[in-house]
Amino acid sequence: MSGPLQAWLDRDGRLLRLRLDRPKANILDAAMIGALEEAFAKQGSAEALRGVLIDAGGAHFSFGASIEEHLPEQCAAMLAGFHRLLLRLFASPVPVLVAIRGQCLGGGLELASAGHLLFAAPDAKFGQPEIQIGVFAPAASCLLPERVALAAAEDLLLSGRSIGAEEAFRIGLVTEIADDPEAAALGYFDRHLAMKSAKSLRFATRAARQGTLERVSAKLAAVETLYLEELMASEDAVEGLRAFIEKRPARWKDR
């Protein structure tokens, strides 16, 4: 597949490889989101498939979603497409492994959080910085509390700070830290997934998220409405986005 994403089958068709391929930032804009959704739709349900591995070209996993697409005239379409992708990923019939280097921020962390197992390089950084520019992270507000303790999720969502791989491992966000996270993820697949019954693995993957998928889906719909109908009607949200794009300090009016 040409464009912002590489997609191919590995391990005799047992593993779907997806690589964000627009370094250095690997921005999750409409083109990247569309490419990911197309790849999942075409190959994510193949009978022989036992896993998906998402990684990224370049030094960083992803700086996040396009800020320009968060502006009022585009954000409804952007959120609808991104959230549809995340729910498809969260409901994947096979385990989704994610290999992370460098920055994994904003929408990049939301994408990773929808997966099952995260493998991180020692230099990886994780954060939801949206609050720093006057908005919040809709999908992360739903996904992070399912992965880590509520207090840890709230810390990341409310402070906007980034954490390193060691802290991410300590709070349960990351499965394993490895100098080569791609190799670690492939090793996990080879040892634990490759020789399993693909049919039985689907039942196990579905069972592990039974109830959780329904909860995340319902909350995400409510949070998306909060974002579009209330947050984006506030002056500070638009000011924060425009200040970021214009590379200037935001002038908050607290309204």
N, C-alpha and C positions, 0 to 999 in steps of 0.2 A: 504494500500500500504506500503510495507516494504522499507527500504532504507532511503535516506536523507529527505523524505517528508512524512507527514501524510496527508491523504485525506479522507474526509468522508462527508456524507450528514447530515444536521441538519435541525431543524424546519420542520419536515415532508417532507423532500426532497426539501424544498424551498430555502435552503441556502447551498452552497458548501463551506466546510471548507478546507483550505489548510494551513498547518503548516510546516514551515521550521524546520527541526528537526535534526540538527547536530550542537548543541551548543559546545563551546561557540560562535564560529565565524559565523556559518551558511553560510559558503562560497558558493557563487553561481558558482560552477564549472560545468563541463559538466554533471555530474551525477544529480546535483540538477536541472539544467536547463531542462534536459531531463525528469525528474520526473514531474516538473511543466507543461511542455508542454503536457505530456501524460495525466495528470489529467484534463487539460482544454479540450483536444481533446475528452476524454471519457465522461465527465460529464458537461462541460461548456455550452452545448446547450440544456439541458433537458427542456422539455416544462414547467414543474412546477417550474423551477428555477426562483428565483427573486433576487438573489444576490450571491456574492462570498465574503468570508472573508479570507484574508491572514494575518497570524500572525506568531510567531516564538517561538520555545522552547528555554528556557534559558533566560539569562539576557539581551541579545542583539538581535536586529532584524537581522542584517547582517553586517559583516565587508566589504562585497563587493565580487567582482569576484576574481577568482584565478589569482594571479600575474604570476605564472608559465605558465598559459595558454595564457598570453599576449605576451610571447616571440615570435619572428618572425616565428618560425616553427609551432606554434599552433594558432596564433591569428586570422588568417582568418577563420578557422573553428569555433573558439570560438565566434567571433563576429557574424558570420552568424547565429549560433544557438541562441545566446542570443537576437539578434535583432528580429529574427523571433518570439521568445517568447514574447518580449515586444510589438510587433505589434499585436499579438493575444490578449494579455491582454488589450491593448489600444482600440482594436476593440470589446471587450467583449460585447455580446448582453444584458447583465444585469450589474447593478452597481457593481463595485469592491471596497470593503472596506478594508482598511489596518490598522492593529493595531500594533503600534510600541513602543518598549521599548529599552532603552539603545542606542547603536550605530546603526545608519542607514547610512552607508557610501558607496561611490562608486557605484558599481552595485546594492547594496541594496537600495540606494535611487533612482536609475534608475527604479528598479522594482516597488517600492512604487509610484513613479511619474507617472507610466503608469496606476495606478488605478484611481478611481474617488474621494473617500473621505478618508482622512488620520486622524486617531485618535492616539494621542501621549501621552505617560506618561510624567510627568513633567521632568524626568531625560533624556529624549530622546535627542540625538545629531544627527544632519543632516549635511552631507558634501560630497563634490566631491573632494577628495584629489589627484586626478590623476596628476594634474599639478606639484605636489610636487615631483613626481618621473619621471618627464620628458615626460609624455604623456598627453592626454586630454580625457575627457569623451564623447564619441560619442553620446550615446543615451541621456544623460543629456543635451547635447548641443541642442537637438531637443525638449526634453520634458519640461525642466524647464522653458524656455521662454513662453510656453503655459500655465503654471500654475501660474507663478508669473510675476511681472513686469520685463522687460528686464534688467534693471539696477541691480535688485536683483539677477537675474539668472547669469548675468555676474560676479557679485561679488563672488558668490560661485564657478563658473567655473574657474575664473582667479586667485583667491587667494588661493583656496584649503582649506580655513578655514572651521571649523565646527560651526554651530549655535545651540543654545538650542531651546527647544520647544516653549518658549514664542516668540522668534524672528521668528521662523518658522510660528507660528500662525499669527504674525503681518504682515508678507509679503504675507500671503495667501496660503502658502504651506500646512499647517495643518488645518483641519476642526475643531477639538476639542481637548483640553487637558484634560485628566482625569487620576486619580490615577490608574485606571484599564482600559486601552484602549480597551482591548478585550470586557469587559462588556459594555463599551460605544458604541462600534461598533455594538454589538448585540442589545443593546437598540435602537439604530438608526434603525436597520433593523426591529425590532419588531414594532416600532411606525410608521415608514414611508414607508416601502417596503413590509412587509410580506403579507398584505391584499390587495395589489394592484393587478389589472389584470396583470398576467405575460406577456400577449401579448402586452397590452398597454405600460407596462413598457419597453419592448424591443424597441418599437417605440420611446419612450421618450429618452432612453439611446442613441439610434442611432442618433436622431435629435440633441442632445446636442453636439455631436462631428462631426456632418456633416461638411465637409470641413476641419476640423482640422486633421482628420485621413489622408486625402490625403496629406495635407501639411507636416505632420510629417513623413509619409512614404517616400515621395520624398526627404525630407531633410536628413533623416537617410541614404538613399542609397548614397547620395552625400558625407556625412560626413564619412561614412564607407570607401569609396574610398579614401578620403583625409587621413584617418588614416592609411590604409594599404599601399597605394602607395607612400605617401610622408612622413608622420610622421615616419613610421617604416623603412624608408630608411635613416633616420638621425642617426648619431652616438649617440646623447644625449638620444634619446628615449630608445635605447637598453641599454646604460650605466645606465640610471636611474632604469630600471627594474632589471638589474643584481645587481646593488648596493643594492636595496631593498632586494632581495633574499639572498644576501651575508651579509646583515646586516652591511653595511659600508656606509660612506658618498659618494655621487655621485661625480665624477670628470667631470664636464661639460666642453665641448670643444666649445660650442655654434655653433655646426654644425651637 
